[in-house]
Amino acid sequence: MNYHRQHVRNAGVGVGLADNPEAMSLIRAQGAAAVIWKRQPEPGFQAWIDNLDPACLPRARVVVQPHSVRDVVSLICVGSGMPGGKHQNVFIDDIAALADVFATLMNTSYLRLRLDVVSDNACRKFHIDAVTARLVCTYRGLGTQYGISTDGAEPKRVFTVPTGAPIVLRGTLWPDPPQSGLLHRSPPIEGTGNTRLVLVLDPVGDEKAGI
């Protein structure tokens, strides 16, 4: 997918900003809690996916090897009734590319891939995931929200990841958990009429993932 660079201001303590996929390795830096790849989709693609009938947005939960992601997601899109064409191809290719980047970063041979279609307040509570690390990319709708909590309460200042920008977040199984108190959530959208399409990637076998 061709992306324009986007400046993300005041990303928050412990959140790195990457200009390219290789720089997502900032997640390994001391004190890092998350890293965002600063990008945004081309307007043509965004307009296409924003205007699709939510009923044809792809939903899936599968475990897959990175080299098979393109074929697997293609079948998922066909099964969902997502319209074919160049924009669907862009969507599929981007997921495959993110899977390759994340699998390489985590040194894992299998990924748990989720495509979630969200129109309610699922996961609205701020939390940290029980994984080594997680990649989240919101293709449609508001992006993941995050903030710093020093006492377990909701963050006083909340940041929103731009639509189309992947974020990698350390989880509780990371060997050196971040001390920044970074928590995240799915933004509450129930009653707004909005629908989000979210990609989530986790390494399978966290105890075997090389980090």
Buried (B, 14 or more C-beta within 10 A) or exposed (E): BEBEEBEBEEBBEBBBBBEEBEBBBBBBEEEBBBBBBBBBBBEEBBEBBBEBEEEEBBEBEBEBBBEBBBEBBBEBBEEBEBEEEEBBBBBBBBBBBBBBBBBBBBEBBBBBBBBBBBBEBBBBEBEBBEBBBBBBBBBBBBBBBBBBBEEEEEBEEBBBBBBBBBBBBBBEBBEEEBEBBBBBBBBBBEEEEBBBBBBBBBBBEBEEBEB
